[in-house]
């Protein structure tokens, strides 16, 4: 009984860790995508400004 309970608790603990790591990875990817969008927008504004000054 004790062994089975230990195995169940460890399985739940591992599941929680894997779930947390998966969410952290998705969040980091979303932040990187957002950063790329902001960077591209900034570059387009810079390019427009350069073209106006010529």
N, C-alpha and C positions, 0 to 999 in steps of 0.2 A: 504494500500500500504506500509506504513511504517513498519507495523508488519511483513508482508511477506518478505520484504527486510531484516529485522533483523533476521528472522528465517533462511533465505538462507545464510546470512553471518555467523551466528553461526554454521550452518551445515558444511559449507566449513571449518571453523576454526577447528571444532572437527575432521573432516576428515584429515586435515593436521597434527594435533597432533597425531592421531592414526597411520597415515602412518609413521611419524617420529619415534614414539615409536617402531613400528614393525621393522623398519630398524635398529634401535639401538639394539634391541634384537637379530636380525640375525647377526649383526656385532660382538656383544659380543660372541655369540655362535661360530662363525668362529674363533675368536681370541682364545677361549678356546680350540677348536679342534687343532689349530696350536700349541698352547702351549703344549698340550698333545703329539703331534707328536715329538716336539723338546725334550721333557722330555724323551720319550721312546728311541729316538736316543741317547741321552746322556747316559742313563742307559746302553744301549747296548755297547757303546764305553767303558764305565767304566768296564763292565763285561769282555769284551775282554782283556782289560789291566790287570785286576786281574788274568785272566787265563794265560796270557803270563808270569807273574811274578812267578807263582807257579812251 
